[in-house]
Amino acid sequence: MNLAIERFSKDQKNIEILFNHMNDGLMITDHKREILVVNPAFERMTGYTTDEVIGKDPNFLQSGKTPRKTYDEMWSHIRSKGSWTGELINKRKGGALFWSYITVTEIKQDYPEETFFIGIMRDMTARKDNEEAMKHLAYHDMLTQLPNRIHFRESLEKALGSASNTEKVAVLFLDLDRFKKINDSFGHPAGDEVLIEVAKRLKEVVGKNGLVSRFAGDEFTIFVVYKEEVFLHSLIDSLFEAIQMPILVEGQWFHLTLSMGISLYPEHGRDVDSLLKNADSAMYMKKGEGRNNYCFYEVEMENKSVDSLTLEADLMDALEHEQLEVYYQVQVDLETGKPYGVEALVRWNHPKLGLLPPIGFLPIAEEMGMLAEIDEWVLKKALKQGSLWHEQGFNQLKVSVNISKPFFQKSHFTNIINNALEESKIDPSLLCLEITENMAILQLKEIREKLMALKEKGVCVSLDDFGTGYSSLSQLNFFPIDTLKIDQSFVRGKSTKEKKAIVKLIIAMAQSLGVSVICEGVETEDQLTLIKNKGCTYAQGYFFSKPVASHECEAIIHELNYSK
């Protein structure tokens, strides 16, 4: 033994001072693990006096929160090594839990009654509380106290790893519609209160069935593990109902809606990044189509989601710098096999992102109030191109142009159409205006008056995407419609009895009304045969040609006209 320690230990007073004034709690038990003595620090730490603990087994301090395995390892190590150091969750006299960092050493002698155990423990509760607080901050959103994206990603990864073969995992990406207006109009404090209430409602709906996270700003993410489809759809309905209930903040009622995208494991991805990315893409796609709704991810959405803020800035310059371009898709007369018309479809040659389809930027254009301007530009370009084709000998080729609601609602809409016809010198009967079914059920009088004025000039009218909206069939009698376009969803993909029946019904109805029918989305010989057998007049789709630039379309028109 070190001489200094030997000299120190010979003086009983030194031992007493060390025993009474050390900050760590100390207890000594005999070989039967019965407490013989404890120091003042032990009393302060546990709340028990010496008299209350003498003769007791130290296990009265156990809280039940430390795994049994830890105690087994402790005594095994003491028996083999003579000492053990580790962390235990103990309980104070008042019932409060505390973390202790403890070292237990066996003083082994030849005779059991001369063997002792010495335990020295340090209260780590404050440190552990700080660690938990830091962990909470690292894994939770400070405003709503919901798990943050780090927590969400880690929890989702665990859920994917533990999901059984009979379980599915759904990832829901939610965005509050037009939330920016709340911040702009009422200030960020009001916006924060709204977010806190939204978080509370989402958490109440999901409960223990999954995890809700504030992902960023006004975006929230949810994942749930489930077996039955009915559960997921019920959950989605409950989420929309919860958010649509008005929120009261400082005397002001706020009415919210949300857009939601959903991806499913394993169909839409097998890892966290893929599922989040695809749910996000689905959400933005639905947001672009009108908000306050949800949709499941589809493969076609890949690469269609781009940063809307960047596009907004770029779109302002697109028309001025001639970045927009009109593509054309041929429409074929099924009786002759010759092209009878073309549909004009806008594309954007973005300087950095390449060629963007309409779904990639028209919803943004509508938000910015530019949709009517783009429609008018497409109309004039398409009529000019149609005039060139007529001069080349294709003088019966119809030009179909899509008309958006903002364009149609312009007070001088009919004047714009008439002026464009005069500038292009095209026969009005060779212009077809395509309106959507959903627009056709709004403001019947205004629509009828404008269309009738153009019909008197000879302009044709087509009802686009028929079968996907909510119009009453009886209302079709009120519109001067020349053609019904059967939505491609009834033609594309696998043929079913239901699809066949719907196509047959629409064609029969059109024939009874004396209007022609175009089937969109024809991709295969079988689909073409089906619609011909059902009596369809015209068709368009990838079977004939995808939408292409004017010079490519011209080549296709030549080929179809002069082929056998």
TAURLIN-V760843 format. One record per residue. N is the residue number from 0. PHI is phi in radians with two decimals (NA if undefined). D_CENTER is the distance of its C-alpha to the mean C-alpha in whole Angstrom. Layout:
# TAURLIN-V760843
n:N phi:PHI d_center:D_CENTER
n:N phi:PHI d_center:D_CENTER
This chain:
# TAURLIN-V760843
n:0 phi:NA d_center:70
n:1 phi:-1.00 d_center:69
n:2 phi:-1.07 d_center:73
n:3 phi:-1.11 d_center:71
n:4 phi:-1.13 d_center:69
n:5 phi:-1.08 d_center:72
n:6 phi:-1.13 d_center:74
n:7 phi:-1.10 d_center:71
n:8 phi:-1.29 d_center:71
n:9 phi:-1.24 d_center:74
n:10 phi:-1.61 d_center:74
n:11 phi:-0.99 d_center:73
n:12 phi:-1.11 d_center:72
n:13 phi:-1.05 d_center:69
n:14 phi:-1.12 d_center:67
n:15 phi:-1.12 d_center:67
n:16 phi:-1.09 d_center:66
n:17 phi:-1.05 d_center:63
n:18 phi:-1.11 d_center:62
n:19 phi:-1.48 d_center:62
n:20 phi:-1.93 d_center:61
n:21 phi:-1.20 d_center:58
n:22 phi:-1.36 d_center:54
n:23 phi:-1.46 d_center:53
n:24 phi:-1.27 d_center:54
n:25 phi:-2.36 d_center:56
n:26 phi:-2.48 d_center:58
n:27 phi:-2.19 d_center:60
n:28 phi:-2.09 d_center:61
n:29 phi:-1.50 d_center:64
n:30 phi:-1.18 d_center:63
n:31 phi:-1.58 d_center:62
n:32 phi:1.16 d_center:59
n:33 phi:-1.72 d_center:61
n:34 phi:-1.15 d_center:60
n:35 phi:-1.74 d_center:64
n:36 phi:-2.80 d_center:63
n:37 phi:-2.35 d_center:60
n:38 phi:-1.72 d_center:60
n:39 phi:-1.02 d_center:59
n:40 phi:-1.10 d_center:55
n:41 phi:-1.08 d_center:54
n:42 phi:-1.10 d_center:56
n:43 phi:-1.14 d_center:53
n:44 phi:-1.23 d_center:50
n:45 phi:-1.69 d_center:51
n:46 phi:1.52 d_center:53
n:47 phi:-1.66 d_center:55
n:48 phi:-1.50 d_center:59
n:49 phi:-1.00 d_center:61
n:50 phi:-1.06 d_center:63
n:51 phi:-1.32 d_center:60
n:52 phi:-1.91 d_center:59
n:53 phi:-1.00 d_center:62
n:54 phi:1.48 d_center:63
n:55 phi:-1.57 d_center:59
n:56 phi:-1.35 d_center:57
n:57 phi:-1.02 d_center:54
n:58 phi:-1.17 d_center:51
n:59 phi:-1.15 d_center:52
n:60 phi:-1.42 d_center:49
n:61 phi:-1.11 d_center:46
n:62 phi:-1.69 d_center:43
n:63 phi:1.51 d_center:42
n:64 phi:-1.64 d_center:39
n:65 phi:-1.48 d_center:40
n:66 phi:-1.00 d_center:40
n:67 phi:-0.98 d_center:43
n:68 phi:-1.03 d_center:43
n:69 phi:-1.12 d_center:43
n:70 phi:-1.16 d_center:46
n:71 phi:-1.07 d_center:48
n:72 phi:-1.15 d_center:47
n:73 phi:-1.05 d_center:49
n:74 phi:-1.22 d_center:52
n:75 phi:-1.12 d_center:52
n:76 phi:-1.23 d_center:52
n:77 phi:-1.12 d_center:54
n:78 phi:-1.14 d_center:57
n:79 phi:-1.57 d_center:56
n:80 phi:-1.96 d_center:56
n:81 phi:1.55 d_center:57
n:82 phi:-2.79 d_center:54
n:83 phi:-2.59 d_center:51
n:84 phi:-2.26 d_center:48
n:85 phi:-3.02 d_center:45
n:86 phi:-1.96 d_center:42
n:87 phi:-2.26 d_center:43
n:88 phi:-1.71 d_center:41
n:89 phi:-1.87 d_center:44
n:90 phi:-2.22 d_center:45
n:91 phi:-1.34 d_center:48
n:92 phi:-1.02 d_center:50
n:93 phi:-1.37 d_center:48
n:94 phi:1.74 d_center:45
n:95 phi:-1.22 d_center:43
n:96 phi:-1.45 d_center:41
n:97 phi:-2.60 d_center:42
n:98 phi:-1.51 d_center:41
n:99 phi:-2.20 d_center:45
n:100 phi:-1.70 d_center:45
n:101 phi:-2.23 d_center:48
n:102 phi:-2.09 d_center:51
n:103 phi:-1.99 d_center:53
n:104 phi:-2.17 d_center:57
n:105 phi:-1.62 d_center:59
n:106 phi:-1.71 d_center:63
n:107 phi:-1.57 d_center:65
n:108 phi:-2.17 d_center:68
n:109 phi:-1.13 d_center:71
n:110 phi:-1.84 d_center:71
n:111 phi:-0.94 d_center:68
n:112 phi:-1.14 d_center:69
n:113 phi:-1.75 d_center:69
n:114 phi:-1.60 d_center:66
n:115 phi:-2.31 d_center:63
n:116 phi:-2.11 d_center:60
n:117 phi:-2.00 d_center:58
n:118 phi:-2.02 d_center:55
n:119 phi:-2.08 d_center:54
n:120 phi:-2.27 d_center:50
n:121 phi:-2.08 d_center:48
n:122 phi:-1.32 d_center:46
n:123 phi:-1.85 d_center:42
n:124 phi:-1.02 d_center:40
n:125 phi:-1.05 d_center:40
n:126 phi:-1.13 d_center:39
n:127 phi:-1.13 d_center:36
n:128 phi:-1.08 d_center:35
n:129 phi:-1.11 d_center:34
n:130 phi:-1.11 d_center:33
n:131 phi:-1.15 d_center:30
n:132 phi:-1.12 d_center:30
n:133 phi:-1.15 d_center:29
n:134 phi:-1.13 d_center:27
n:135 phi:-1.09 d_center:25
n:136 phi:-1.09 d_center:24
n:137 phi:-1.25 d_center:23
n:138 phi:-2.00 d_center:20
n:139 phi:-2.33 d_center:20
n:140 phi:-1.37 d_center:19
n:141 phi:-1.16 d_center:22
n:142 phi:-1.32 d_center:21
n:143 phi:-1.65 d_center:19
n:144 phi:1.13 d_center:21
n:145 phi:-1.34 d_center:17
n:146 phi:-0.94 d_center:17
n:147 phi:-1.61 d_center:15
n:148 phi:-1.16 d_center:13
n:149 phi:-1.11 d_center:16
n:150 phi:-1.05 d_center:17
n:151 phi:-1.05 d_center:14
n:152 phi:-1.09 d_center:14
n:153 phi:-1.15 d_center:18
n:154 phi:-1.18 d_center:17
n:155 phi:-1.12 d_center:14
n:156 phi:-1.07 d_center:17
n:157 phi:-1.14 d_center:20
n:158 phi:-1.12 d_center:18
n:159 phi:-1.12 d_center:18
n:160 phi:-1.22 d_center:21
n:161 phi:-1.81 d_center:23
n:162 phi:-1.15 d_center:21
n:163 phi:-1.42 d_center:24
n:164 phi:-1.14 d_center:24
n:165 phi:-1.65 d_center:24
n:166 phi:-1.88 d_center:20
n:167 phi:-2.03 d_center:17
n:168 phi:-2.11 d_center:14
n:169 phi:-1.89 d_center:11
n:170 phi:-1.91 d_center:7
n:171 phi:-1.94 d_center:5
n:172 phi:-1.93 d_center:3
n:173 phi:-1.99 d_center:5
n:174 phi:-2.36 d_center:7
n:175 phi:-1.28 d_center:11
n:176 phi:-1.26 d_center:13
n:177 phi:0.96 d_center:16
n:178 phi:-1.13 d_center:16
n:179 phi:-0.99 d_center:18
n:180 phi:-1.14 d_center:21
n:181 phi:-1.16 d_center:21
n:182 phi:-1.06 d_center:22
n:183 phi:-1.20 d_center:24
n:184 phi:-1.58 d_center:26
n:185 phi:-2.08 d_center:27
n:186 phi:1.63 d_center:26
n:187 phi:-1.16 d_center:24
n:188 phi:-1.01 d_center:26
n:189 phi:-1.15 d_center:25
n:190 phi:-1.07 d_center:21
n:191 phi:-1.11 d_center:21
n:192 phi:-1.12 d_center:23
n:193 phi:-1.12 d_center:20
n:194 phi:-1.09 d_center:17
n:195 phi:-1.09 d_center:20
n:196 phi:-1.19 d_center:20
n:197 phi:-1.07 d_center:16
n:198 phi:-1.03 d_center:16
n:199 phi:-1.08 d_center:19
n:200 phi:-1.19 d_center:18
n:201 phi:-1.08 d_center:15
n:202 phi:-1.13 d_center:17
n:203 phi:-1.14 d_center:19
n:204 phi:-1.20 d_center:17
n:205 phi:-1.30 d_center:16
n:206 phi:0.98 d_center:19
n:207 phi:-1.54 d_center:21
n:208 phi:-1.41 d_center:18
n:209 phi:-3.05 d_center:16
n:210 phi:-2.26 d_center:14
n:211 phi:-1.88 d_center:13
n:212 phi:-2.34 d_center:12
n:213 phi:-1.55 d_center:12
n:214 phi:-1.42 d_center:10
n:215 phi:-3.11 d_center:12
n:216 phi:0.94 d_center:14
n:217 phi:-1.81 d_center:12
n:218 phi:-1.83 d_center:9
n:219 phi:-2.21 d_center:8
n:220 phi:-2.19 d_center:7
n:221 phi:-2.41 d_center:9
n:222 phi:-2.27 d_center:11
n:223 phi:-2.36 d_center:14
n:224 phi:-1.82 d_center:16
n:225 phi:-2.62 d_center:18
n:226 phi:-2.09 d_center:21
n:227 phi:-1.85 d_center:21
n:228 phi:-1.06 d_center:18
n:229 phi:-1.07 d_center:20
n:230 phi:-1.11 d_center:18
n:231 phi:-1.11 d_center:15
n:232 phi:-1.18 d_center:15
n:233 phi:-1.14 d_center:18
n:234 phi:-1.09 d_center:15
n:235 phi:-1.06 d_center:12
n:236 phi:-1.04 d_center:16
n:237 phi:-1.15 d_center:17
n:238 phi:-1.13 d_center:14
n:239 phi:-1.13 d_center:14
n:240 phi:-1.10 d_center:18
n:241 phi:-1.13 d_center:18
n:242 phi:-1.31 d_center:16
n:243 phi:-1.33 d_center:18
n:244 phi:-1.21 d_center:21
n:245 phi:-1.00 d_center:23
n:246 phi:-2.00 d_center:23
n:247 phi:-1.75 d_center:26
n:248 phi:-2.30 d_center:27
n:249 phi:0.87 d_center:30
n:250 phi:1.39 d_center:32
n:251 phi:-1.97 d_center:29
n:252 phi:-1.55 d_center:26
n:253 phi:-2.03 d_center:23
n:254 phi:-1.92 d_center:21
n:255 phi:-1.96 d_center:17
n:256 phi:-2.30 d_center:14
n:257 phi:-2.43 d_center:11
n:258 phi:-1.95 d_center:8
n:259 phi:-2.37 d_center:5
n:260 phi:-2.05 d_center:4
n:261 phi:-2.30 d_center:6
n:262 phi:-2.14 d_center:8
n:263 phi:-2.09 d_center:11
n:264 phi:-1.67 d_center:14
n:265 phi:-1.77 d_center:16
n:266 phi:-1.05 d_center:15
n:267 phi:-1.86 d_center:12
n:268 phi:2.70 d_center:14
n:269 phi:-2.03 d_center:16
n:270 phi:-2.44 d_center:15
n:271 phi:-1.04 d_center:13
n:272 phi:-1.04 d_center:12
n:273 phi:-1.14 d_center:11
n:274 phi:-1.14 d_center:9
n:275 phi:-1.15 d_center:7
n:276 phi:-1.07 d_center:8
n:277 phi:-1.28 d_center:7
n:278 phi:-1.14 d_center:4
n:279 phi:-1.11 d_center:4
n:280 phi:-1.08 d_center:7
n:281 phi:-1.12 d_center:6
n:282 phi:-1.12 d_center:4
n:283 phi:-1.20 d_center:7
n:284 phi:-1.13 d_center:9
n:285 phi:-1.18 d_center:10
n:286 phi:-1.05 d_center:10
n:287 phi:-1.20 d_center:13
n:288 phi:-1.57 d_center:14
n:289 phi:2.46 d_center:15
n:290 phi:1.17 d_center:12
n:291 phi:0.89 d_center:13
n:292 phi:-2.84 d_center:11
n:293 phi:-2.44 d_center:9
n:294 phi:-2.68 d_center:9
n:295 phi:-1.54 d_center:9
n:296 phi:-1.09 d_center:9
n:297 phi:-2.29 d_center:12
n:298 phi:-1.03 d_center:14
n:299 phi:-1.12 d_center:16
n:300 phi:-1.36 d_center:12
n:301 phi:-0.97 d_center:13
n:302 phi:1.18 d_center:15
n:303 phi:-1.61 d_center:14
n:304 phi:-1.60 d_center:11
n:305 phi:-2.29 d_center:14
n:306 phi:-1.13 d_center:14
n:307 phi:-1.20 d_center:15
n:308 phi:-1.14 d_center:18
n:309 phi:-1.10 d_center:20
n:310 phi:-1.14 d_center:20
n:311 phi:-1.02 d_center:21
n:312 phi:-1.14 d_center:24
n:313 phi:-1.24 d_center:25
n:314 phi:-1.15 d_center:25
n:315 phi:-1.04 d_center:27
n:316 phi:-1.71 d_center:30
n:317 phi:-1.06 d_center:29
n:318 phi:-1.18 d_center:31
n:319 phi:-1.08 d_center:34
n:320 phi:-1.65 d_center:34
n:321 phi:0.96 d_center:33
n:322 phi:-1.53 d_center:30
n:323 phi:-1.39 d_center:29
n:324 phi:-2.51 d_center:31
n:325 phi:-1.65 d_center:31
n:326 phi:-1.75 d_center:31
n:327 phi:-2.32 d_center:33
n:328 phi:-2.11 d_center:32
n:329 phi:-1.23 d_center:36
n:330 phi:-2.04 d_center:36
n:331 phi:-1.94 d_center:39
n:332 phi:-1.35 d_center:42
n:333 phi:-1.24 d_center:42
n:334 phi:-1.33 d_center:46
n:335 phi:-1.74 d_center:47
n:336 phi:1.35 d_center:44
n:337 phi:-1.74 d_center:44
n:338 phi:-1.22 d_center:42
n:339 phi:-1.95 d_center:42
n:340 phi:-2.92 d_center:39
n:341 phi:-2.40 d_center:36
n:342 phi:-1.82 d_center:33
n:343 phi:-1.50 d_center:32
n:344 phi:-2.33 d_center:28
n:345 phi:-1.39 d_center:27
n:346 phi:-2.33 d_center:26
n:347 phi:-2.12 d_center:25
n:348 phi:-1.45 d_center:27
n:349 phi:-1.23 d_center:25
n:350 phi:-1.08 d_center:28
n:351 phi:-1.97 d_center:25
n:352 phi:-1.65 d_center:22
n:353 phi:1.43 d_center:25
n:354 phi:-1.35 d_center:25
n:355 phi:-1.85 d_center:21
n:356 phi:-1.34 d_center:21
n:357 phi:-0.97 d_center:21
n:358 phi:-1.10 d_center:17
n:359 phi:-1.38 d_center:17
n:360 phi:-2.54 d_center:19
n:361 phi:-1.14 d_center:20
n:362 phi:-1.03 d_center:17
n:363 phi:-1.22 d_center:18
n:364 phi:-1.05 d_center:22
n:365 phi:-1.14 d_center:22
n:366 phi:-1.05 d_center:20
n:367 phi:-1.45 d_center:23
n:368 phi:1.38 d_center:25
n:369 phi:-1.79 d_center:26
n:370 phi:-1.11 d_center:26
n:371 phi:-1.10 d_center:29
n:372 phi:-1.12 d_center:31
n:373 phi:-1.17 d_center:29
n:374 phi:-1.03 d_center:30
n:375 phi:-1.14 d_center:33
n:376 phi:-1.10 d_center:34
n:377 phi:-1.09 d_center:32
n:378 phi:-0.97 d_center:35
n:379 phi:-1.16 d_center:38
n:380 phi:-1.11 d_center:37
n:381 phi:-1.16 d_center:37
n:382 phi:-1.16 d_center:40
n:383 phi:-1.10 d_center:42
n:384 phi:-1.18 d_center:41
n:385 phi:-1.06 d_center:42
n:386 phi:-1.09 d_center:45
n:387 phi:-1.11 d_center:46
n:388 phi:-1.16 d_center:45
n:389 phi:-1.10 d_center:47
n:390 phi:-1.16 d_center:50
n:391 phi:-1.42 d_center:50
n:392 phi:2.00 d_center:51
n:393 phi:-1.59 d_center:47
n:394 phi:-1.37 d_center:49
n:395 phi:-1.94 d_center:47
n:396 phi:-1.30 d_center:43
n:397 phi:-1.40 d_center:41
n:398 phi:-2.03 d_center:38
n:399 phi:-1.77 d_center:35
n:400 phi:-2.24 d_center:33
n:401 phi:-1.33 d_center:30
n:402 phi:-2.05 d_center:30
n:403 phi:-1.45 d_center:27
n:404 phi:-1.05 d_center:27
n:405 phi:-1.05 d_center:28
n:406 phi:-1.20 d_center:31
n:407 phi:-1.11 d_center:32
n:408 phi:-1.39 d_center:33
n:409 phi:-1.04 d_center:35
n:410 phi:-1.09 d_center:38
n:411 phi:-1.83 d_center:40
n:412 phi:-0.98 d_center:38
n:413 phi:-1.13 d_center:41
n:414 phi:-1.15 d_center:43
n:415 phi:-1.07 d_center:40
n:416 phi:-1.11 d_center:40
n:417 phi:-1.10 d_center:44
n:418 phi:-1.13 d_center:44
n:419 phi:-1.14 d_center:42
n:420 phi:-1.14 d_center:44
n:421 phi:-1.13 d_center:47
n:422 phi:-1.13 d_center:46
n:423 phi:-1.51 d_center:45
n:424 phi:1.12 d_center:48
n:425 phi:-1.50 d_center:46
n:426 phi:-1.07 d_center:48
n:427 phi:-0.92 d_center:45
n:428 phi:-1.21 d_center:45
n:429 phi:-1.74 d_center:43
n:430 phi:-1.87 d_center:40
n:431 phi:-2.09 d_center:38
n:432 phi:-1.65 d_center:35
n:433 phi:-1.73 d_center:32
n:434 phi:-1.92 d_center:30
n:435 phi:-1.57 d_center:27
n:436 phi:-1.10 d_center:28
n:437 phi:-1.13 d_center:26
n:438 phi:-1.27 d_center:28
n:439 phi:-1.25 d_center:31
n:440 phi:-1.64 d_center:31
n:441 phi:-1.83 d_center:31
n:442 phi:0.82 d_center:34
n:443 phi:-0.97 d_center:36
n:444 phi:-1.13 d_center:39
n:445 phi:-1.10 d_center:38
n:446 phi:-1.09 d_center:36
n:447 phi:-1.09 d_center:39
n:448 phi:-1.09 d_center:42
n:449 phi:-1.16 d_center:40
n:450 phi:-1.18 d_center:40
n:451 phi:-1.12 d_center:43
n:452 phi:-1.10 d_center:44
n:453 phi:-1.31 d_center:43
n:454 phi:-1.07 d_center:44
n:455 phi:-1.09 d_center:48
n:456 phi:-1.43 d_center:47
n:457 phi:1.90 d_center:46
n:458 phi:-1.16 d_center:43
n:459 phi:-1.58 d_center:41
n:460 phi:-2.26 d_center:37
n:461 phi:-2.11 d_center:35
n:462 phi:-1.69 d_center:32
n:463 phi:-1.47 d_center:29
n:464 phi:0.92 d_center:26
n:465 phi:-1.14 d_center:29
n:466 phi:1.83 d_center:28
n:467 phi:-1.85 d_center:24
n:468 phi:-1.78 d_center:25
n:469 phi:-2.27 d_center:27
n:470 phi:-1.25 d_center:30
n:471 phi:-1.32 d_center:33
n:472 phi:-1.09 d_center:35
n:473 phi:-1.16 d_center:38
n:474 phi:-1.22 d_center:37
n:475 phi:-1.09 d_center:37
n:476 phi:-1.15 d_center:41
n:477 phi:-1.47 d_center:40
n:478 phi:-1.93 d_center:39
n:479 phi:-1.39 d_center:41
n:480 phi:-1.65 d_center:39
n:481 phi:-1.70 d_center:40
n:482 phi:-2.49 d_center:37
n:483 phi:-1.83 d_center:34
n:484 phi:-1.80 d_center:32
n:485 phi:-1.29 d_center:30
n:486 phi:-1.00 d_center:26
n:487 phi:-1.10 d_center:26
n:488 phi:-1.12 d_center:24
n:489 phi:-1.56 d_center:27
n:490 phi:-1.99 d_center:29
n:491 phi:-1.21 d_center:26
n:492 phi:1.34 d_center:26
n:493 phi:-1.21 d_center:28
n:494 phi:-1.37 d_center:30
n:495 phi:-2.25 d_center:30
n:496 phi:-1.06 d_center:33
n:497 phi:-1.11 d_center:31
n:498 phi:-1.07 d_center:30
n:499 phi:-1.05 d_center:34
n:500 phi:-1.14 d_center:35
n:501 phi:-1.16 d_center:32
n:502 phi:-1.05 d_center:33
n:503 phi:-1.09 d_center:37
n:504 phi:-1.13 d_center:37
n:505 phi:-1.15 d_center:35
n:506 phi:-1.11 d_center:38
n:507 phi:-1.11 d_center:41
n:508 phi:-1.13 d_center:39
n:509 phi:-1.06 d_center:39
n:510 phi:-1.11 d_center:43
n:511 phi:-1.21 d_center:44
n:512 phi:-1.56 d_center:43
n:513 phi:1.36 d_center:45
n:514 phi:-2.07 d_center:41
n:515 phi:-1.51 d_center:40
n:516 phi:-2.30 d_center:37
n:517 phi:-2.02 d_center:35
n:518 phi:-1.75 d_center:32
n:519 phi:-1.59 d_center:29
n:520 phi:1.36 d_center:28
n:521 phi:-1.30 d_center:31
n:522 phi:-2.12 d_center:30
n:523 phi:-2.28 d_center:33
n:524 phi:-1.09 d_center:37
n:525 phi:-1.11 d_center:36
n:526 phi:-1.15 d_center:34
n:527 phi:-1.09 d_center:37
n:528 phi:-1.08 d_center:39
n:529 phi:-1.05 d_center:37
n:530 phi:-1.24 d_center:37
n:531 phi:-1.17 d_center:40
n:532 phi:-1.16 d_center:42
n:533 phi:-1.46 d_center:40
n:534 phi:1.73 d_center:42
n:535 phi:-1.20 d_center:39
n:536 phi:-1.51 d_center:41
n:537 phi:-2.33 d_center:38
n:538 phi:-2.65 d_center:35
n:539 phi:-2.59 d_center:33
n:540 phi:2.74 d_center:30
n:541 phi:-1.15 d_center:30
n:542 phi:-1.06 d_center:33
n:543 phi:-1.67 d_center:35
n:544 phi:-3.07 d_center:33
n:545 phi:-1.37 d_center:30
n:546 phi:-1.07 d_center:30
n:547 phi:-2.38 d_center:32
n:548 phi:-1.12 d_center:34
n:549 phi:-1.01 d_center:37
n:550 phi:-1.19 d_center:39
n:551 phi:-1.24 d_center:38
n:552 phi:-1.09 d_center:37
n:553 phi:-1.05 d_center:41
n:554 phi:-1.14 d_center:42
n:555 phi:-1.18 d_center:40
n:556 phi:-1.06 d_center:42
n:557 phi:-1.04 d_center:45
n:558 phi:-1.08 d_center:45
n:559 phi:-1.21 d_center:44
n:560 phi:-1.27 d_center:47
n:561 phi:-1.91 d_center:49
n:562 phi:-1.41 d_center:48
n:563 phi:-1.12 d_center:50
